[in-house]
């Protein structure tokens, strides 16, 4: 048994059979000396390769009640667990007010106690209530474990929108000022490649193996990013970056998703100087926002002013052609084509045997990377005093690798989810959906729904499974779908409409059994998609 003293409390760590559990208890300063000695011994001899699951922290051991009621942290102070709010804040600086519940405060303390390599936060049977904010992870290598989705339930008070939040929302932590981005050579980034060549070879010194990045090749309307999250596997002195995963799409300059056209030619200004350029106005052309980094004819600029038919562009010097170089009229304008560092994200997250109940959104995994949800239940159930409009069952606004296995998704009333902004690698396997749909939109790729059961009653949302036409490499296999009072079962048209290039890869629907009532349309696809339909049964045929 080891202990670490802080804020009038001692963190007691017990290790039995290779499993470590932790709790907080009051103790004397004598225990502090013993604890620190033991702590230092462990620190000096710790095995850096131990499994992240070897550390298990039980939230009830550090003050959670799990009785379905809101107990504010003031109770901890009254009980002597902490001397004052300031004392509690020293133990967990994120708790800055007394309106936190002890359940969510215990969760925060548990996260703070996890080692860098991560560990498990265990919620024994009970109903845990968050009163201040969503259950918020924002830490790598975290595993949440319960005693079963019907036994360990994480709730929020009615004023909190989301149940479980993994990361800061989209673009937070992205280094995407023009001066921070890393443009690529024009022919670099083809589909299936596992590396790119940077425009300036010396930039490779800015990267390390394990860095998380977003490879961007434009966007739809300067808004929905076209690209993918990936992980740096290595660098070389010639300016090349190697990635952990081969590219799912073609990110060369020829395939950039552009959103505007240059109306008149201009010359590249001096470093940190600006130029006013005119743009084409009309259908299919859009204007970027002030502050955006954009690519014009392969050159990177920062938008310092944006008007209806003109832009003020500053040259950040990120490998651009020499000042005075002519950029011709008709050149395409796009959100930047570059490597963007992602400095804030939750990576390697896992949740098992838990239920999450949300008011507006149940799960927000935007901007997250590599997640597993196993034997969990996600219930969107707004409180009686809340307007049920808005929100989603699941919000995946950018990210990669989210695997759902034997999970249940339910909405009351029926409600939609959305994966968007080039979220890739989403899989639902052996899951059950009650009045909750699946939606892959805005350049999603490499997504699958297999061996799932849908019991869906419309009329909203209008489709059971959306495979947006902007995406690709979708696999819908061996599912059983019952659809009542809904417009469409499989839909590709409920998606963004102004992209210049869609994702790459086939749409495969095979072995699905569909039962419909009323005037439900089963397949609603764009004619130019590559779709494979085989062995699907509709109403017994």
N, C-alpha and C positions, 0 to 999 in steps of 0.2 A: 504494500500500500504506500503510495506517494502522495504528498500534499504540496500545494503551492499557495502561499498566503497573499491575499490582496483584498483591500477595502474591508477589513474586519472579518473577512471570510477566508476559508481555506478550500481550495479545489482538491478534493480527495479523488485519487485515481487508483482503481483496483484492477489488477491484471490477473485473470484466471484462465488457464487453458488457451492463452494467446489472444483472448478477447479483453479489451480494456473498456471499462465503463467509468463515468465521471459524475461526481455530485459536488454540491457546495455545502459546507458546514462551518459553524462557528468554531473557533479554536484559539489557543493561546499563542503568544509569540514564541514560546518554546517549540510548538509544532512548526512554526514558520522556519526555524533553524533546521529542524530535521527535514522539512519539506524541501527547502532550497538545496540542502546537501543532496538529497535524493534526486531532485530535479537536475542538478548539474551532472550527477553521475549518469543519469539516463541520457542527457543531452550529449555527453561525451562519447557514449557507447551506443547511441541509437543506430538502428539499421535503416539506412535511407531507402532500402528496397522493400520495406514491409508494405503489405497491402493496405490501401486506404480504408478497407472495411475492418481493419483490426481495431480501430478506435470507434467505440459505440457510446454515444452520450444519450442517456435517458432524460427527456425533458421534465419528467415528473420528479427526478432526483434533484433538479435545480429550480424547482418552484412552480412548475405548471400544475394546474388542477385538472383540466380536461373534464370538467363536470357540466359543460354546456352553458355556463354562466360567465358573465364578465366580472372578473376580479381585477381591479386596478392595482398598479404596482405600489400604491400607497399601503396596501395590506402587507407587503414585504417589509416596509419600514416599521409599521406597527408591530409586526411579529419579531423584529430585531434581525432580520436577515441582512438588512443594510441600515446604516446609521441615519442616512438622509438621502434625498434625491441626488445630491452632489456625489455622495458615496456610490450610488448606483451608476451614475453617469461615468464615474472613473472606471468602473468595471466594464461598462458597455456604453461608449460615448454616443452611439446612435440614438439612445433613449434620452431625449431632451425635454420631455414633458411627462406629467403624471397621468396622461390619458391613455397610456399603454396598458394592455391587459397583461397579467402575469404569464399567460400562455405564450403570447408573442414575445414578451421580454425573455422568457426562458429559452425560446427558440434563438433569439439574438445572442444570448450568452453562450448557448451551445455552439453556434457558428464561430464565435470568437475563440472558443476553446479548441476547435479543431486544428490539428497541425497543418503545415503547408501542403502536405501530400493528401490531405482530406480525411474523410471518415464518414461515419453514419450518425445521423440524428434520429433517435428512435422515439416514436409516439405510441406508447402503449394504448390499449383500448380506452377510448374516451372521445369526447366532443370538445375540441379546442377552439377558442374564439379569439380572433384578432379584433381589437377595438380601435387602434390608431391608424394602421395601414395594412396593405395586403401582406400576405406571407411572402416575404421578399428574400430571395437567395443571394444574388450578386456575389458569389464566391465560387471558385473552381473546385472540382473534385468532391462535391457534396452528394451524399445519398440520404434520402428521407425514407424511413421505413415505418410501417404500421403493422397492426395485427390483423389486417383485412379491411377491404374497402367499406364493409358494413359496420366495422367495429372502431376504426380509427378515422375520425372525421375532422377536417380543418375547415372552419367557418369564418365568416367576417360579419361585422355589424352592418346594418343596412346602408350606412353612409359610405361604405368602402366599395369602389367599383369592381376591382379585380380580386380574385381569390389567391392565385399563385402567380408571382412575377419572378422570372428568372434573371433578367438582365435589364440594364438601362435601355430605353426604347430606341427605335431605329436612329442610326447615325450618331447617337451619343457615344463619344469615345473614338469616333472616326477622325483621323487626321486628314481632313479633306480641304483645307485651304490650298490654293493653287501652289503656294510655296512649299507645301508639305507632301505633295503627291509625286509619284514616280512614273513618268510616261514610258511607253514601250516603243521599240522599233516597229515600223509599220507592218511588217510581215510576221511579227512574233505573236504567239498566242493561239495557234490553230487548235481545232478540236482534237482531243486525244493527246496533245502535247503535255508533258509534265514539267515544262519550264518555259521561261520567257527571257528575252534579252532586254535589259534596260537601255534607255536612250543614252545614258551616261554610265559607263562601266564602273566608275568610282562609287556610284550609289549603292553598290552591293554591300559596302561596309556598314550600311544603315540597318541591315537585316541579320537576324540570328535564326538558327533552326528552332522550330516551335512557334515562331511569330504567327499570329493570326492576321490575315489580310483579306481585303475584298478586291478582286480583279474586276474593274468596271470598264465596259465598252459602250458607253452612252446610256440612254434611258428613253422611256416614253414620255414625251412632253416635258423634258428636263426634270422629271419627277421620279417615276418608278425605275429604279436602278436595273440595268441589264448587266449581269455578271455572275460572280459566285464567290462565296466564302471559301478559303483554302488555307492551308498551313504550310509554312516554309519548311522544306526538308533539308535544304543546303544552298550554299552560294559558291561562286567561283570568281576568280580574279578577272575574268573576261566580261563581267557585267551580267552574268546569267543567274537567275533564281530558279531553283528546283522546288517543286511542290509535292506534297504528300499524295495528292490525288490528280490524275490526268484531267485536263479540262473537259467539261461536259459539252461545251459549245465552242464555236469559232469566235475568237476575240481579236482577230486581225483588224487593221484599220478599214479594210474593204467592207467588213461586216458590222461596222459601228452602227448603233441605233441612234440615228441623228433625228433632230427635231426642228431644225431651221436651216435656212439657206442665206448665204451672203449675197446682198443685192448689188454691191459695187466693190471693186477691188480695193485693197489697202496695203500699206507696207508695215512690216513688223517694226514697232517702236523700239527705242532704246530700253535697256534694262530698267525696270521700275517706272517707266514712262507709260502714258496712256494714249490711245487713239480712239476716235469716234468712228464707228462703222455702221452702215445701213443694212437692214435685213429685209427679206421678202415677207410681205404680209399677205395672208390669205389661208385658205383651207389647207390643213396639214402642216402649217408652220406655226411655231410657238416661240415665245421669248423666255430666256432664262431669268433667274432672279438675281438681284444684287447680291454679290458675295459668292455666287456660283463659280466653280472652276469649270471651264468649257474647253473643248477641243475644236479648233477651226483648221481644217485641212492638215490635220496632224500636229498642229501647234497648240500649246497649252496657254490659256489666258485666264485672268480673273476679271469677272464682271464687276465694275465699280459703280455703274449706273445702268438701269434697264428702262427703256422707254418703248413706246408702241412699235416703232420701226427703226430703232437705233440702239446701239450698245456702246458703252464706254469700256474699253478693254485695256487692262494693264498687263505688261509683259513681266512675268515673274522670273524669267530666265531659266526655266526648267528644261534645258536642252533645246530651246527654240532655235530656228534659223537666225542668221545674223540680222541685226537691225538693217532695215532698208529692203529686205527680201519681200517680193510681191506675193500677196495672197489673192488669188483671182476671184472675180465675181463668180457666183455659182457654187463656191465651196460650201461643203456641208458643215453645219454647226451642231455640236452634240454636247451633252454633259460629258465630263472628262473621260478620256481613255487613259487609264493609269492604274498602278498598284496603290491601294490605300491601306495604311496601317489601321488595324482595329485594336484599340488599347483598353476598351471596356467591354467585356462580354463574360457570360457565364459558360464555362466549358466543363465537359465531362460530368453532367448532372444525371442523377438517377432517382426515381421515386417508385416505391413498391408498396402495394397493399394499403393504400390510403384513398380516402375520398376527399375531394375538394368541392366546396359549394360556393358559387359566386353569384353576385348580384347583377353585374353587367357583363363582365368577362370572367370566365372560370380560369383559363390558363393563358398567360401572356409570355410567350417564349421568343418574342422578337429579339433579334441581335444575339442569339445564343448559338452554341456550337457543340454538337455531340451530346444528345440527350436520350435517355431511356425511361419509359413509363410502363410499368409491368403490374398487372392486376390492380389497376387504379380505376376509380370512378370519378367522372367530371360532371357535375350537375349545375346547370344554369337555372337558378330559381330566384328571381327578384322578390324581395320582401313585398308584403301587401301594400306598404306605403310608398313604393317606388314605381316610377314610370318604367315599364319593361322595355321601352324602345331604346335602341342603340346598343352597342357592344357586340360581342361575339362569344361563342362557346370557347373557341381557341383563336388566338391572334398570333400569327407568325409573320411578322413584317420584316423579312430579311433574316437569314440564319441558315444553318445547315445541319442535317442529320438529327431527325427527331423520330424515334421509333416507339410505336405504341403496340403493346402486346397484351392480349386478353383484357383490354380496358373496356369500360362502359362509358358512353357519352350520352347525356340526356339533357333535354331542354324543356322547360315548362314556362311559357308556351313554346311551340316549335321555333327553333332559332338556327342561325347560320354560324359557320366558322369561316376563316379566311387565312390561307397561306399566300403570301404575296412578296413582291420585290425580290425576285430571284431566290426564294427559299428553295433549297434542294435537299433531296434525300429524306423525304417524309414517308414513313410506312405505317400502315394500320394493318395488323395481322390478328385474326381471330378476335376482333373487337365487336361490340354490340352497340348499335346506335338507336336510341329512342327519340324520335322527333328532333334529331340533330343531323345535319348534313356534312358533306366533305366538300371543300372548295380549294382547288389549286389554281391560282390566278397570277397575273402579272409576272410572267417569265419563270414560273416554277419549273423544276426539272427533276427527273429521276425520282418519281413518286409512285407509290403502289398502295392499293387497297386489296387485300387478299383474305379469303376465308371469313369474311365479316357478315353480320346480320343487321339489316336495316328494317325498322318498323317505323314508317314515316307517314305523318298525317299533315297535309298542307293547311291552308294554301301557301303559306310563306314559311321559309324561303321557297323559291319557285322551282328548284332543282334538287335532287337527292345527291348527285355527285357531279361537281363541276370540274372539268378538265379544260381550263382556259386555252383558247387558240394561240395565245402568245407563248405557251410553254411547250414542253415536249418530253418524251420518254416517260409516258404514263402507262401503268399496268393495273388494270382492274380485273381481278381473276377470282373465280370461284366464290362469288358472294351470293347471298340470298336476300332479295330486296322486295319488301312489300310497300307499295306506294299508294296512298289514298288521298284524293283531293289535292293533287299536286300537278303542276303544269308539265314538268319534264323529269325524266329519271336521269339520263346522261346528257350533259349540256357542255358545249364548248364556246358558245357565243356570249355568255355572261362574263365578260372580261374587258380589259382595256381595248381601245379601238384604234389608236393612232400610232402604234409601233411600226417601224419601217422593216424590221426583221423579227420573225418569231423564233421561238426556241427550236432546237433540233432534236430529232428522235420521234419514234412512232407512238401512236395511241393504240394500245392493245386491250381489247375487252374480250375475255374468254371464259367460258364455263359459268356464267352468271345465270341465276334463276330469278326472274322478275315477275311479280304479280301486281297488276294495277287495277284500279277501278275508275270509272268515269272516263273522261276524255284525255287522260294522261298520255302525253307523247313520250315514247321511250328513248329515241335517239334524236338529238338535235345538234348536228355537227356542221361545221363549215366544210364546203365541198373541196377545198384545197388541202385539207389535212391528210396525212398518211395514217389511215385507220385500219386496223385489223380486227374484224369481228368473227368470232368462231364459237360454236357450241353454246350460244346463249339461248335460253328458253324464256319465252314471254307468254305468260298466261297459259302454260302447258303446251306451247307449240315451239 
